[in-house]
């Protein structure tokens, strides 16, 4: 009964319990194939989207048509947003790979200037 009250209602006990559960979740995420596959697939999808937007930007950025230049600017904004999201995602999920990042997963995407 004391343990239940300590880990449920006492801040110090609750903090210990939360730290313990967090460490278990981190080990599970780092060792489960399903988690690794999910993270890798998500990263690959973001890279594909980024590359598509970069190609669109490069194709239309010097166009004589204002509409096509507008497409280029929109693609640039999407690419930069994807790069920012991707970089944060990789940072938050870096523990999944344990410094063994697959070759097709980039560590960082550059923003378009």
C-alpha positions in Angstrom: 0.0 0.0 0.0 2.8 2.4 0.9 4.5 1.8 -2.6 1.2 2.6 -4.4 0.8 5.9 -2.4 4.5 6.8 -2.8 4.6 6.3 -6.6 1.2 7.8 -7.2 0.9 10.8 -4.9 4.4 11.8 -3.7 6.2 14.0 -6.3 9.6 12.4 -5.6 8.1 8.9 -6.1 6.2 10.0 -9.2 9.4 11.4 -10.7 11.2 8.1 -10.1 8.4 6.2 -11.7 8.2 8.5 -14.7 12.0 8.2 -15.2 11.9 4.5 -15.0 9.0 4.2 -17.5 10.8 6.7 -19.8 14.0 4.6 -19.8 11.9 1.4 -20.6 10.2 3.2 -23.5 13.5 4.4 -24.8 15.1 0.9 -24.7 12.0 -0.5 -26.4 12.1 2.2 -29.1 15.8 1.6 -29.7 15.5 -2.1 -30.0 12.1 -2.8 -31.6 12.3 -3.3 -35.4 8.8 -1.8 -35.8 9.9 1.5 -34.3 13.0 1.7 -36.3 11.2 0.9 -39.6 8.5 3.5 -38.8 11.2 6.2 -38.1 13.2 5.3 -41.2 10.1 5.2 -43.5 9.0 8.6 -42.2 12.4 10.0 -42.8 12.6 8.6 -46.3 9.2 10.1 -47.1 10.3 13.5 -46.0 13.5 13.3 -48.0 11.5 12.3 -51.1 9.1 15.3 -50.6 12.1 17.6 -50.1 13.8 16.4 -53.2 10.7 16.8 -55.3 10.3 20.4 -54.1 13.9 21.2 -54.8 13.5 19.9 -58.3 10.4 22.0 -58.8 12.1 25.0 -57.4 15.2 24.6 -59.7 13.0 24.0 -62.7 10.9 27.2 -62.4 13.0 29.7 -60.4 14.4 31.5 -63.5 11.2 31.2 -65.6 9.9 34.2 -67.6 6.4 33.4 -66.4 5.4 35.0 -63.1 3.1 32.1 -62.3 5.9 29.6 -62.7 8.2 31.7 -60.5 5.4 31.6 -57.9 5.4 27.8 -58.1 9.1 27.9 -57.5 8.7 30.1 -54.4 6.0 27.8 -53.1 8.2 24.8 -53.7 11.1 26.6 -51.9 8.9 27.3 -48.9 7.8 23.7 -48.8 11.3 22.4 -49.1 12.5 24.7 -46.3 9.6 23.7 -44.0 10.3 20.0 -44.8 14.0 20.5 -44.1 13.3 22.1 -40.7 10.8 19.4 -39.7 13.2 16.6 -40.9 16.2 18.0 -39.0 14.1 18.2 -35.8 12.7 14.7 -36.4 16.2 13.2 -36.9 17.4 14.9 -33.8 14.5 13.6 -31.7 14.8 10.1 -33.1 18.6 9.8 -33.3 18.7 7.2 -30.4 16.8 4.7 -32.6 19.9 4.2 -34.8 22.6 4.2 -32.1 25.0 6.0 -34.4 24.3 3.4 -37.1 22.2 5.5 -39.5 21.4 3.9 -42.8 23.2 5.4 -45.8 20.0 6.6 -47.5 18.9 8.6 -44.3 20.6 12.0 -44.3 21.6 13.5 -41.0 20.5 16.9 -42.1 18.7 18.6 -45.0 19.9 22.0 -46.1 17.5 24.9 -46.4 17.2 26.7 -49.8 18.5 30.2 -49.9 
